[in-house]
Amino acid sequence: MELYTLIPVLPLAAFWINILFGRHYIKDNAHWISVPAVVASWVIALITLSDVLGGKVFNQDIYQWIVSDGFKVSVGFLVDPLTAVMLIVVTTVSSLVHIYSVGYMHKDPGYYRFFAYLSLFTFSMLMLVMANNFLQMYFGWEAVGLCSYFLIGFWYQKKSASDAAKKAFIVNRFGDFGFGLGVILIFLTLGTLHYAPVFGSIGSVAGQTLNILGTEVDLITLIALLLFCGAVGKSAQIPLHVWLPDAMEGPTPVSALIHAATMVTAGVFMVARCAPIFSLSPTTMAVVAVVGGVTAIFAGTIALVQNDIKRIIAYSTVSQLGYMFLACGVGAFGAGIFHLYTHAFFKALLFLGAGSVMHAMSGEVNIQKMGGLKKYMPWTYWTFLLASLSIAGIPGFAGFFSKDEILWQAYAAGPLGKFVWVLGAITALLTAFYSFRIIYLAFHGKFRGTEEQKHHLHESPKSMTLPLVLLAVGAVAAGWVGIPPLLGGTIGIEHSDKFGAFLAPVVGHPHASVHTHAEEWAVMGLSVLLAISGILAARYCYLKNPELPVKIGEKFKFAYRVLWNKYYVDELYDCIIVKPTFWVARNIIVGITDGKIIEGVVNGVPAAIGRFSESFRKIQTGFTHHYAMVMAFGLLAIAIAVFFF
Amino acid sequence: MEQELASTLSYPILSTVIFLPVAVAALMLFINRANTGAIKWTALIASLATFVLSLPLFTSFDKSTYKMQFSEFHEWIPAFNINYAIGVDGISVLFVLLSTLITITCVLVSWNAIKEKTKEFYISILLIEGAMIGVFCSLDFFLFYIFWEAMLIPMFLLIGVWGGPNRIYASIKFFLYTLVGSVLMLVGIIVLYLYAGKTFDILTLSSLNYPLKMQLWLFWAFFAAFAVKVPMFPVHTWLPDAHTEAPTAGSVILAAILIKMGAYGFLRFSLPMFPDAAVAMTPAMMTLSVIAIIYGAVVCFAQTDLKRLIAYSSVSHMGFVTLGIFAMNVQGLEGGILQMINHGVITGALFLAVGIIYEQTHSRQISDYGGAATVVPVYAAFFMVLTLAAIGLPGLNGFVGEFLIILGGFAAKKWAGVLAATGVIIGAGYMLWLYQNIFFQELNPKIAELKDLNGREFLTLIPLIVLIFWIGVYPNAFLSFMHVSVQHLIDRVGMGTQPEAVASLLSFIR
């Protein structure tokens, strides 16, 4: 048994200890179980990373999970460069969020439960990224969804929280429907679900087709699209993005860990993991790129007008995930994972910063009611600012390198790439704008909350600010492992940075066409220009001319209403899915088929028999003269019959 | 009898587990009816003893053969060539174990709930246990039919005497529904008996070849009995009424064991005896299964009664089982058999859980609950595990069965696999909706005084919870029982007897 198997086992053990003994015995000491377990996992993950950097790859089965004839699936672990990156992301953010929660969830009656779920989540996520086969990935996939359900609905007494939890689970099930069928199709095509043989032999079925309702569909395209359905659900892309903003009902550390840094990026991870499949289907790649690009700009526009600090960051997450898919779609899987990795730091930091603000504001989330917080919470402010500079793509910060890499790869990837590059570039402008809208509205200007809130304003405890500072280091420096060759980061492999070169054995190189350095400089310059314009525009609107946004909103009332109501997607789904389901259940099934037709026959036949015998019984009156008369008539009838026929 | 292996144990294990409960039931006639303590303890000890005595079936079962094991054979009525022949194979053995386990939980959950006619109640439970196990062990059609019908009577009493307000309607509906089906099966059995030269031997009858036309007629005659039991769409409407009105123990036995007998009948009789007809009817059977999956799931959204909702969800889950069976490949069949066990465990436990809470609230209306997680956290946690198992969360038992069935279904007919998978989405919808309305949101003042699980209730649920995790994490411990028997069954069906005739029939249907 290798050391790395402990990485998921430790958090699992912490979960069981806390959930079984937390309520009566451990209570407020729950973090003493969970934090050491997760930090230990982090340490082992670092050791694993250094092993992998040294060129090792682990692939080992632990035991056979399900065996049915030719269907054999194990529980087993694969640790290659892609997994190693994910291990670092997951255990780092998870450790910091665990520590942060010690302060944030202090005195919550469900303290032990919270830590139990966080640890269970960490276990599940690690199982997902360490799986060496599709079914175990599916296990992790569903298990992280379950933890997300538990944690979104952590304050289950609130109807909105339990609604949001349920919604997240069910919307994800729509995606998993596709994912599950994709997994089944892989097995039926290749006879195995383990990565190594699947990726090794998927090329052999290229060109095969499957007949669906009379049309021949390319088999690999179908598999890839089905898998992508799962990614769309988990990573909240159009049209299954609706659950993520509502998921903000959960405690803020949850939003940082699950709904920003790790779980929602599982879709990107899955697409990158399946790069050997996706790369064989240009159709699917185009779909991935377009879904990603459109989601990026779509969510970015919604984020412009929202006032709930967590929801703005949530839409920002949807938008940034769109970037990652955009990258995968143009073949730059490495760039997608690079952005996943930098995003984990700055987005977790943004959420934890927002949590720190809410902690000080007694749970207030409306940025219109904040202002001037810079003075009261300097640590929170400065770290939040660094994260915002990072996400906006200011040179030198982590977000700059990964975003630039994506935009450049898109630009360099042909006509479709140019199209999604335009979407991505506009999104870069939007991102900078809404990110700094938060900065200016919440941290600058005058305080606009109540006197009581003002009285309570305070910087958060050390257990909360320490993770902020550590994440800020990541938000600034995480990108330095992937400095593009253009800026001198080359390690001898052409067109590849260190990070990309590390992942290349798993996800391959993008097939960029030849472009000049001048173009590369231009693309980079443009995105920096857009980022700075976004920041300046936010400054102009929210710091210098606070009445301007109101005026714009009034002038473009329709557009504002549409954005404020998130393009009415929730309302649409309510009309075409939720309401019809209940209506059919009540009025068609209970009302007609079960109620009238089937039960009509079931109750009707015995009733008819009853009525029939009821009337027949009347013949038997019990009077002798009646019987005598019937007999006489009978004889007469027989006599007539005999005579005449 | 070359197809059977005698028991290697020191006691006739199958006869023991069939007749021990019956014998104890007879002895209980002599206990004073006022002495309810003695009655309850006798029943509990009897069910525990039966369970313990049945355990060698798990440990000593030979997984390398499809032949009947632990067999017993005695002549009974030689004039009609009727014998007392029993035995189990990889398809039936797990159901015997499930029956002995479920009976214990039924006794435990009724401990305080049944206050009237206690003696008759526990006698009925023990009689049902014996008859149920008899059904799964019988290798003689006559014997099988006796157990099959014998089970109905105490079940009818259970609903009719200890049931809810509408119990008379429900019990008569249950009785007539199943009787109509059974009578057609009886005709089928007699036809087989005469055709095969006067034998009721199930193994002999399963190895003969019948003309296709005869197979078709008999398939539908047996279908009538089995489809009602499963229950398949459209003959499912007795189930919600029976479940809702039955006392907790009755619902548990119905859900966990009784409705499995329909699916068991398909496996034991319809497939091996009428392979050509079964193959020819596959499209129809899969269609009905898929309808049951979706129809049974959607209708749950309209339910206001807790037990009724779970009853309808059984229609959906049993749709998965029949889909797996009629996919007629290894994954489908093994998934189907495992899902029968899973559904027995999960839905049995769900009814136990509902019964436990009903004892305190005397309400089955979902709207009478809300926020229960605050007052009964342990109960809420148990119910959560059951909910998650029911919606097929990987790592719990429901997933393994459903996944294999969808895989098998997809391999057989793509549309069936795809449509069945939608049932997984809808299932998550109604179960989470139910859970939210009972356990989440603000505390409903009506249940503010609820007490959490006591020791007895905890012990009632925990064995089933353990099984849920066990099967979910290491299903091979159970799947390994089935491999050889399922393969044997597939060989029998696959060989067929008149492939050309079936092919022409199938093309006609299409």
Interface residues (C-beta under 8 A of the other chain):
Chain A: I19 R23 Y63 Q64 W65 I66 V67 S68 D69 G70 F71 L135 Y138 F139 E142 A143 L146 Y149 G153 Y156 Q157 K158 K159 S162 D163 A165 K166 F169 I170 R173 F174 D176 F177 G180 L181 I184 L185 F187 L188 I212 T581 F582 V584 A585 R586 I589 V590 T593 D594 I598 E599 V602 P606
Chain B: K173 L176 Y177 P234 T237 W238 Y295 V298 V299 C300 F301 A302 N329 V330 Q331 E334 G335 G371 A373 T374 P377 A381 L388 L393 P394 G395 F399 V400 F403 L404 I406 L407 F410 A411 K414 G417 V418 A421 T422 V424 I425 I426 A428 G429 L432 W433 Q436 F439 F440 Q441 E442 L443 V473 Y474 P475 N476 L479 S480 H483 Q487
